[in-house]
Amino acid sequence: MFGWLKRLFGGKSVKSVLDEVLGFFDKVEDVLGVFEELIHEGREMLEKIEGEIREHERQIEELSRTKDEVAAKIERIRKVLGE
């Protein structure tokens, strides 16, 4: 009844072919698991980098305010000295 199937799969039994197919899908599932881990780790790294960028932006804003404050004080000193 399944002679054509055996010829199609090189004389292997249906059970053998199914075992190979299931084994293949197990390997695919393992590979997908690795990709899921990599995606998760990548997202964690991205969140960390975004946090560091926000911190650096905050520091830049703070330095800019400090620079403006120092420039204003220098200007006041110049006015006092009459320059």
All heavy atoms as an XYZ file, in Angstrom:
682
protein
N       0.806     -1.195      0.000
C       0.000      0.000      0.000
C       0.854      1.267      0.000
O       0.528      2.233     -0.658
C      -0.934     -0.029      1.217
C      -1.833      1.152      1.324
S      -2.980      0.874      2.686
C      -3.708      2.438      2.770
N       1.945      1.234      0.777
C       2.803      2.420      0.841
C       4.103      2.212      0.070
O       5.103      2.844      0.358
C       3.119      2.770      2.300
C       1.927      3.266      3.078
C       1.286      2.448      3.997
C       1.454      4.539      2.876
C       0.196      2.898      4.706
C       0.361      4.998      3.581
C      -0.282      4.176      4.494
N       4.061      1.325     -0.901
C       5.256      1.054     -1.698
C       5.777      2.296     -2.395
O       6.985      2.512     -2.479
N       4.882      3.107     -2.897
C       5.297      4.337     -3.582
C       6.000      5.287     -2.621
O       6.920      6.008     -2.990
C       4.096      5.027     -4.224
C       3.052      5.467     -3.222
C       2.016      4.725     -2.755
C       2.991      6.721     -2.554
N       1.292      5.441     -1.842
C       1.867      6.677     -1.688
C       3.751      7.880     -2.581
C       1.507      7.749     -0.874
C       3.388      8.946     -1.774
C       2.276      8.876     -0.923
N       5.571      5.248     -1.340
C       6.189      6.113     -0.339
C       7.602      5.646     -0.029
O       8.520      6.461      0.092
C       5.333      6.121      0.936
C       5.644      7.174      1.982
C       5.551      8.576      1.391
C       4.702      7.049      3.164
N       7.785      4.334      0.052
C       9.128      3.790      0.291
C      10.049      4.139     -0.866
O      11.209      4.496     -0.652
C       9.069      2.279      0.500
C       8.603      1.875      1.863
C       8.759      0.379      2.058
C       8.398      0.004      3.476
N       8.661     -1.402      3.757
N       9.545      4.046     -2.090
C      10.372      4.398     -3.253
C      10.715      5.890     -3.228
O      11.823      6.288     -3.563
C       9.637      4.040     -4.541
C       9.671      2.562     -4.866
C       9.165      2.282     -6.277
N       7.815      2.760     -6.543
C       6.702      2.102     -6.220
N       6.777      0.929     -5.629
N       5.519      2.606     -6.493
N       9.766      6.679     -2.806
C       9.978      8.131     -2.748
C      11.090      8.480     -1.756
O      11.893      9.366     -2.005
C       8.674      8.841     -2.354
C       8.721     10.369     -2.262
C       9.003     10.960     -3.644
C       7.400     10.901     -1.727
N      11.156      7.765     -0.649
C      12.151      8.056      0.378
C      13.299      7.056      0.397
O      13.889      6.793      1.429
C      11.466      8.107      1.751
C      10.527      9.272      1.889
C       9.159      9.085      1.877
C      11.026     10.554      2.009
C       8.299     10.159      1.992
C      10.170     11.637      2.121
C       8.801     11.443      2.114
N      13.594      6.517     -0.749
C      14.768      5.669     -0.895
C      14.687      4.359     -0.133
O      15.694      3.877      0.377
N      13.521      3.775     -0.020
C      13.378      2.498      0.641
C      13.312      2.575      2.148
O      13.287      1.549      2.822
N      13.313      3.748      2.718
C      13.219      3.887      4.174
C      11.791      3.625      4.618
O      10.839      3.868      3.875
C      13.624      5.296      4.610
C      15.060      5.638      4.319
C      15.353      7.054      4.775
C      16.771      7.440      4.418
N      17.057      8.822      4.786
N      11.671      3.174      5.837
C      10.329      2.942      6.357
C       9.665      4.281      6.682
O      10.336      5.298      6.852
C      10.392      2.078      7.623
O      10.969      2.813      8.684
N       8.359      4.258      6.762
C       7.604      5.464      7.090
C       8.031      5.963      8.469
O       8.222      7.158      8.667
C       6.079      5.187      7.051
C       5.298      6.380      7.567
C       5.641      4.834      5.637
N       8.222      5.035      9.400
C       8.648      5.428     10.749
C      10.012      6.122     10.702
O      10.226      7.136     11.348
C       8.712      4.211     11.662
C       9.098      4.574     13.090
C       9.248      3.344     13.950
C       9.644      3.628     15.363
N      10.602      4.645     15.610
N      10.911      5.583      9.901
C      12.244      6.174      9.769
C      12.153      7.593      9.205
O      12.817      8.511      9.691
C      13.107      5.292      8.869
O      14.334      5.908      8.608
N      11.334      7.756      8.186
C      11.167      9.082      7.572
C      10.546     10.041      8.582
O      10.999     11.175      8.729
C      10.320      8.991      6.290
C       9.956     10.379      5.782
C      11.067      8.197      5.222
N       9.515      9.594      9.286
C       8.877     10.454     10.280
C       9.852     10.821     11.395
O       9.872     11.960     11.859
C       7.634      9.776     10.864
C       6.437      9.701      9.931
C       5.308      8.907     10.582
C       5.961     11.077      9.534
N      10.680      9.853     11.817
C      11.694     10.143     12.837
C      12.666     11.215     12.349
O      13.035     12.123     13.095
C      12.454      8.871     13.225
C      11.626      7.919     14.068
O      10.582      8.365     14.617
O      12.013      6.735     14.188
N      13.071     11.115     11.082
C      13.973     12.124     10.523
C      13.305     13.493     10.456
O      13.915     14.510     10.775
C      14.434     11.696      9.128
C      15.431     10.563      9.143
C      15.882     10.177      7.751
O      15.787     11.013      6.816
O      16.344      9.027      7.592
N      12.050     13.516     10.028
C      11.317     14.786      9.938
C      11.160     15.396     11.321
O      11.410     16.595     11.517
C       9.938     14.581      9.261
C       9.078     15.825      9.404
C      10.125     14.213      7.796
N      10.781     14.579     12.304
C      10.636     15.091     13.672
C      11.974     15.560     14.229
O      12.043     16.585     14.921
C      10.003     14.023     14.571
C       8.545     13.692     14.257
C       8.073     12.532     15.132
C       7.650     14.900     14.438
N      13.029     14.820     13.913
C      14.368     15.245     14.332
C      14.744     16.585     13.726
O      15.327     17.448     14.387
N      14.398     16.760     12.456
C      14.672     18.039     11.792
C      13.931     19.178     12.487
O      14.504     20.234     12.753
C      14.253     17.949     10.314
C      14.290     19.262      9.611
C      15.489     19.804      9.197
C      13.117     19.977      9.363
C      15.537     21.031      8.549
C      13.156     21.200      8.718
C      14.359     21.726      8.306
N      12.654     18.942     12.803
C      11.884     20.001     13.459
C      12.404     20.278     14.870
O      12.370     21.423     15.340
C      10.390     19.665     13.479
C       9.725     19.885     12.151
C       9.137     18.833     11.473
C       9.711     21.136     11.567
C       8.532     19.029     10.241
C       9.115     21.350     10.333
C       8.519     20.297      9.667
N      12.932     19.267     15.544
C      13.557     19.489     16.852
C      14.768     20.400     16.709
O      14.986     21.304     17.519
C      13.975     18.165     17.498
C      12.796     17.378     18.044
O      11.712     17.992     18.251
O      12.948     16.156     18.267
N      15.560     20.150     15.664
C      16.738     20.998     15.423
C      16.315     22.426     15.099
O      16.919     23.383     15.579
C      17.584     20.419     14.295
C      18.303     19.147     14.675
C      19.090     18.587     13.509
C      19.714     17.254     13.876
N      20.429     16.657     12.744
N      15.271     22.561     14.279
C      14.767     23.896     13.936
C      14.307     24.609     15.212
O      14.599     25.784     15.410
C      13.619     23.809     12.907
C      12.898     25.143     12.768
C      14.156     23.340     11.560
N      13.614     23.884     16.071
C      13.145     24.469     17.329
C      14.325     24.914     18.198
O      14.283     25.985     18.802
C      12.286     23.452     18.079
C      11.594     24.038     19.288
C      10.650     23.035     19.941
O      10.235     22.070     19.277
O      10.342     23.242     21.118
N      15.387     24.106     18.236
C      16.580     24.487     18.993
C      17.214     25.758     18.439
O      17.611     26.657     19.191
C      17.608     23.351     18.988
C      17.164     22.136     19.790
O      16.220     22.273     20.607
O      17.749     21.044     19.582
N      17.307     25.829     17.112
C      17.894     27.015     16.474
C      17.034     28.243     16.760
O      17.551     29.322     17.075
C      18.066     26.785     14.950
C      18.420     28.085     14.241
C      19.121     25.723     14.696
N      15.715     28.086     16.682
C      14.827     29.209     16.980
C      14.986     29.651     18.429
O      14.940     30.847     18.724
C      13.373     28.834     16.701
C      12.995     28.693     15.222
C      11.563     28.195     15.092
C      13.181     29.999     14.490
N      15.204     28.703     19.325
C      15.438     29.051     20.726
C      16.691     29.900     20.886
O      16.705     30.867     21.657
N      17.736     29.540     20.141
C      18.977     30.327     20.195
C      18.717     31.734     19.671
O      19.163     32.722     20.270
C      20.098     29.635     19.384
C      21.306     30.544     19.240
C      20.496     28.311     20.037
N      17.974     31.841     18.570
C      17.662     33.160     18.030
C      16.827     33.983     19.009
O      17.045     35.185     19.160
C      16.943     33.057     16.681
C      17.867     32.806     15.527
C      17.749     31.652     14.769
C      18.858     33.713     15.198
C      18.601     31.417     13.703
C      19.713     33.495     14.143
C      19.582     32.326     13.394
N      15.898     33.342     19.694
C      15.092     34.057     20.691
C      15.980     34.594     21.816
O      15.792     35.722     22.268
C      14.009     33.144     21.254
C      12.869     32.892     20.292
C      11.847     31.893     20.832
O      12.066     31.311     21.910
O      10.828     31.702     20.151
N      16.945     33.783     22.249
C      17.877     34.243     23.282
C      18.690     35.431     22.783
O      18.889     36.411     23.517
C      18.818     33.108     23.687
C      18.164     32.009     24.488
C      19.116     30.857     24.779
O      20.351     31.070     24.760
O      18.626     29.743     25.024
N      19.171     35.341     21.542
C      19.955     36.436     20.978
C      19.125     37.708     20.865
O      19.618     38.809     21.166
C      20.506     36.048     19.599
C      21.617     35.010     19.590
C      21.913     34.572     18.162
C      22.867     35.549     20.255
N      17.879     37.574     20.456
C      16.997     38.734     20.347
C      16.772     39.341     21.723
O      16.835     40.563     21.899
C      15.661     38.338     19.681
C      15.894     38.043     18.198
C      14.604     39.414     19.861
C      14.718     37.390     17.503
N      16.545     38.500     22.722
C      16.329     38.988     24.091
C      17.570     39.724     24.594
O      17.472     40.827     25.143
C      15.981     37.818     25.015
C      15.770     38.205     26.432
N      14.656     38.912     26.852
C      16.537     38.019     27.540
C      14.758     39.133     28.145
N      15.879     38.599     28.585
N      18.745     39.119     24.395
C      19.989     39.767     24.822
C      20.206     41.071     24.068
O      20.657     42.064     24.656
C      21.171     38.824     24.612
C      21.167     37.641     25.558
C      22.263     36.634     25.247
O      23.146     36.925     24.406
O      22.242     35.551     25.851
N      19.876     41.080     22.774
C      20.029     42.298     21.976
C      19.124     43.407     22.483
O      19.537     44.567     22.566
N      17.896     43.047     22.854
C      16.973     44.056     23.389
C      17.480     44.602     24.713
O      17.374     45.802     24.988
C      15.583     43.458     23.560
C      14.861     43.289     22.255
C      13.480     42.716     22.438
N      12.791     42.633     21.160
C      11.840     41.783     20.900
N      11.438     40.932     21.826
N      11.265     41.771     19.716
N      18.030     43.720     25.565
C      18.578     44.181     26.846
C      19.742     45.145     26.608
O      19.844     46.180     27.274
C      19.042     42.994     27.686
C      17.922     42.193     28.299
C      18.421     40.994     29.085
O      19.616     40.623     28.960
O      17.611     40.420     29.843
N      20.616     44.796     25.647
C      21.743     45.676     25.334
C      21.247     47.007     24.792
O      21.778     48.069     25.153
C      22.676     45.001     24.331
C      23.432     43.823     24.901
S      24.381     42.922     23.664
C      25.542     44.161     23.139
N      20.233     46.971     23.942
C      19.675     48.192     23.369
C      19.093     49.081     24.460
O      19.328     50.296     24.467
C      18.610     47.854     22.330
C      17.953     49.031     21.620
C      18.996     49.837     20.854
C      16.871     48.524     20.676
N      18.364     48.486     25.410
C      17.810     49.261     26.521
C      18.925     49.891     27.351
O      18.820     51.054     27.769
C      16.933     48.367     27.400
C      15.617     47.980     26.759
C      14.837     46.973     27.583
O      15.265     46.631     28.708
O      13.785     46.513     27.103
N      19.992     49.144     27.583
C      21.123     49.673     28.346
C      21.773     50.846     27.600
O      22.059     51.887     28.192
C      22.153     48.569     28.590
C      23.338     49.010     29.386
C      24.325     47.875     29.601
C      25.545     48.381     30.353
N      26.565     47.340     30.479
N      21.967     50.678     26.306
C      22.577     51.742     25.498
C      21.681     52.973     25.472
O      22.165     54.104     25.614
C      22.869     51.233     24.069
C      23.992     50.202     24.105
C      23.207     52.384     23.135
C      24.177     49.440     22.806
N      20.365     52.760     25.321
C      19.445     53.900     25.323
C      19.494     54.634     26.655
O      19.448     55.863     26.697
C      18.024     53.426     25.019
C      17.813     53.031     23.576
C      16.454     52.409     23.322
O      15.804     51.921     24.285
O      16.030     52.386     22.153
N      19.594     53.883     27.752
C      19.704     54.500     29.071
C      20.977     55.326     29.194
O      20.971     56.431     29.749
N      22.076     54.787     28.691
C      23.344     55.521     28.725
C      23.266     56.776     27.866
O      23.801     57.823     28.244
C      24.481     54.614     28.269
C      24.806     53.523     29.273
C      25.902     52.586     28.806
O      26.515     52.846     27.747
O      26.151     51.593     29.500
N      22.604     56.686     26.719
C      22.449     57.861     25.845
C      21.645     58.937     26.573
O      22.012     60.113     26.545
C      21.792     57.477     24.502
C      22.771     56.671     23.652
C      21.304     58.718     23.754
C      22.155     56.065     22.406
N      20.546     58.528     27.228
C      19.742     59.512     27.975
C      20.576     60.165     29.080
O      20.479     61.372     29.307
C      18.495     58.834     28.563
C      17.397     58.606     27.554
C      16.095     58.171     28.203
N      16.178     56.866     28.832
C      16.033     55.699     28.206
N      15.792     55.684     26.917
N      16.125     54.564     28.875
N      21.391     59.374     29.757
C      22.243     59.916     30.820
C      23.248     60.905     30.240
O      23.474     61.979     30.797
C      22.966     58.782     31.551
C      23.933     59.244     32.607
C      23.303     60.017     33.754
O      22.085     59.880     33.998
O      24.036     60.782     34.420
N      23.844     60.576     29.112
C      24.801     61.487     28.479
C      24.105     62.770     28.007
O      24.678     63.870     28.133
C      25.521     60.806     27.311
C      26.523     59.785     27.744
N      27.713     60.111     28.314
C      26.479     58.425     27.701
C      28.384     59.007     28.607
N      27.647     57.971     28.247
N      22.900     62.637     27.484
C      22.157     63.834     27.074
C      21.882     64.727     28.275
O      21.994     65.950     28.187
C      20.845     63.433     26.400
C      21.026     62.854     25.014
C      19.745     62.289     24.424
O      18.789     62.005     25.194
O      19.694     62.121     23.193
N      21.525     64.108     29.415
C      21.289     64.884     30.640
C      22.575     65.589     31.077
O      22.561     66.772     31.441
C      20.791     63.959     31.756
C      20.368     64.711     33.017
C      20.203     63.793     34.211
N      21.422     63.109     34.599
C      22.442     63.678     35.261
N      22.399     64.945     35.583
N      23.510     62.984     35.581
N      23.698     64.891     30.997
C      24.974     65.488     31.372
C      25.344     66.636     30.439
O      25.865     67.668     30.885
C      26.082     64.430     31.375
C      25.952     63.409     32.485
C      26.970     62.292     32.364
O      27.687     62.177     31.366
N      27.021     61.449     33.380
N      25.072     66.478     29.152
C      25.365     67.540     28.183
C      24.525     68.774     28.484
O      25.025     69.905     28.457
C      25.129     67.042     26.738
C      26.208     66.031     26.348
C      25.081     68.198     25.750
C      25.936     65.286     25.063
N      23.231     68.561     28.793
C      22.370     69.695     29.147
C      22.884     70.393     30.402
O      22.900     71.625     30.475
C      20.941     69.216     29.352
C      20.234     68.804     28.077
C      18.888     68.151     28.340
O      18.449     68.087     29.505
O      18.266     67.711     27.358
N      23.306     69.611     31.382
C      23.826     70.188     32.621
C      25.110     70.977     32.358
O      25.281     72.090     32.867
C      24.104     69.059     33.623
C      24.534     69.550     34.992
C      24.732     68.386     35.958
O      23.952     67.418     35.904
O      25.682     68.474     36.753
N      25.990     70.440     31.530
C      27.228     71.151     31.194
C      26.924     72.423     30.408
O      27.591     73.453     30.609
C      28.163     70.246     30.387
C      28.838     69.127     31.171
C      29.567     68.189     30.218
C      29.800     69.698     32.202
N      25.923     72.375     29.554
C      25.546     73.547     28.779
C      25.038     74.651     29.715
O      25.396     75.832     29.547
C      24.477     73.181     27.757
O      24.099     74.316     27.021
N      24.203     74.254     30.697
C      23.718     75.248     31.676
C      24.886     75.825     32.475
O      24.962     77.038     32.697
C      22.706     74.610     32.623
C      21.329     74.451     32.044
C      20.312     74.080     33.117
N      20.641     72.839     33.813
C      20.279     71.621     33.423
N      19.562     71.486     32.327
N      20.618     70.557     34.108
N      25.806     74.969     32.887
C      26.967     75.439     33.652
C      27.805     76.390     32.814
O      28.258     77.432     33.303
C      27.825     74.241     34.110
O      27.017     73.371     34.894
C      29.016     74.686     34.915
N      27.996     76.051     31.542
C      28.758     76.918     30.634
C      28.087     78.275     30.518
O      28.757     79.325     30.577
C      28.853     76.257     29.264
C      29.541     77.109     28.221
C      29.434     76.438     26.868
C      29.436     77.510     25.832
N      28.451     77.444     24.833
N      26.759     78.279     30.351
C      26.024     79.545     30.251
C      26.150     80.351     31.536
O      26.310     81.578     31.499
C      24.553     79.282     29.932
C      24.362     78.700     28.534
O      25.297     78.801     27.712
O      23.272     78.140     28.286
N      26.087     79.662     32.685
C      26.225     80.360     33.973
C      27.618     80.963     34.116
O      27.773     82.107     34.561
C      25.957     79.400     35.132
C      24.514     78.963     35.247
C      24.319     77.825     36.250
O      25.309     77.418     36.910
O      23.185     77.334     36.360
N      28.639     80.212     33.722
C      30.016     80.724     33.802
C      30.191     81.900     32.846
O      30.804     82.922     33.202
C      31.033     79.597     33.500
C      32.435     80.159     33.310
C      31.015     78.552     34.604
N      29.640     81.783     31.647
C      29.748     82.884     30.678
C      29.071     84.136     31.222
O      29.593     85.257     31.074
C      29.131     82.465     29.348
N      27.921     83.979     31.880
C      27.226     85.126     32.466
C      28.059     85.750     33.588
O      28.141     86.982     33.698
C      25.857     84.705     32.991
N      28.691     84.936     34.402
C      29.529     85.456     35.492
C      30.750     86.181     34.942
O      31.145     87.229     35.470
C      29.940     84.331     36.432
C      28.774     83.827     37.275
C      29.175     82.677     38.167
C      27.957     82.171     38.930
N      28.254     81.028     39.776
N      31.337     85.624     33.887
C      32.491     86.294     33.264
C      32.058     87.644     32.715
O      32.767     88.653     32.864
C      33.104     85.403     32.167
C      33.811     84.190     32.788
C      34.063     86.188     31.280
C      34.280     83.149     31.791
N      30.885     87.689     32.109
C      30.372     88.956     31.571
C      30.160     89.970     32.689
O      30.476     91.154     32.540
C      29.073     88.699     30.791
C      28.602     89.898     30.005
C      29.603     90.343     28.961
O      30.325     89.505     28.386
O      29.692     91.574     28.721
N      29.631     89.516     33.826
C      29.444     90.419     34.973
C      30.787     90.931     35.474
O      30.920     92.120     35.819
C      28.705     89.686     36.093
C      27.225     89.589     35.838
C      26.407     88.940     36.922
N      26.936     89.038     38.279
C      26.783     88.108     39.215
N      26.102     87.003     38.948
N      27.266     88.271     40.421
N      31.770     90.065     35.529
C      33.108     90.489     35.980
C      33.676     91.523     35.022
O      34.257     92.542     35.452
C      34.048     89.261     36.118
C      33.601     88.366     37.276
C      35.494     89.678     36.289
C      34.313     87.018     37.347
N      33.535     91.317     33.737
C      34.027     92.275     32.743
C      33.354     93.640     32.918
O      33.992     94.677     32.823
C      33.782     91.760     31.335
C      34.751     90.682     30.922
C      34.578     90.295     29.475
N      35.591     89.322     29.106
C      35.458     88.451     28.153
N      34.369     88.429     27.431
N      36.436     87.611     27.877
N      32.030     93.621     33.195
C      31.321     94.879     33.368
C      31.824     95.590     34.618
O      31.978     96.811     34.618
C      29.812     94.630     33.484
C      29.168     94.303     32.174
C      27.668     94.091     32.341
C      27.036     93.715     30.999
N      25.627     93.439     31.115
N      32.079     94.811     35.680
C      32.575     95.415     36.920
C      33.959     96.019     36.689
O      34.277     97.100     37.177
C      32.607     94.375     38.057
C      33.382     94.899     39.254
C      31.201     93.965     38.461
N      34.779     95.339     35.922
C      36.134     95.811     35.641
C      36.148     96.891     34.552
O      37.171     97.518     34.326
C      37.052     94.657     35.223
C      37.308     93.584     36.305
C      38.120     92.437     35.714
C      38.025     94.178     37.505
N      35.028     97.085     33.908
C      34.913     98.129     32.905
C      35.500     97.734     31.555
O      35.939     98.591     30.801
N      35.501     96.498     31.262
C      36.046     96.055     29.967
C      34.993     95.978     28.914
O      33.891     95.780     28.969
C      36.711     94.680     30.103
C      37.954     94.752     30.947
C      38.661     93.407     31.012
O      38.336     92.479     30.250
O      39.562     93.251     31.826
